[in-house]
Amino acid sequence: MRGYLEVKRPDHPRAWKTGWINAHILAAEEKLGRPLARGEVVHHIDGDGRNNELDNLQVCASHREHALIHARTRTRAMMTL
């Protein structure tokens, strides 16, 4: 776990074998009104993995898209040093 909040939902298709799931997945699915599609990843806009406010969550189409967001964020941070 990387600081994410977890919820016990053993019935959810993305739940781990232990029945727990990251709360941001549930929040994003609620925001979308549908389950996340295969490959979709939830990004925390402010970088705080515990902030699951709906306006802080962005659904990325893939891990690649998510990685690009983080790469751009790191580049911007380095430019301000």
Sequence and secondary structure as in RCSB ss.txt:
>XXXX:A:sequence
MRGYLEVKRPDHPRAWKTGWINAHILAAEEKLGRPLARGEVVHHIDGDGRNNELDNLQVCASHREHALIHARTRT
RAMMTL
>XXXX:A:secstr
  S  EEE TTSTT  TTSEEEHHHHHHHHHHTS   TT EEEETTS TT   GGGEEEESSHHHHHHHHHHHHH
HHHHT 
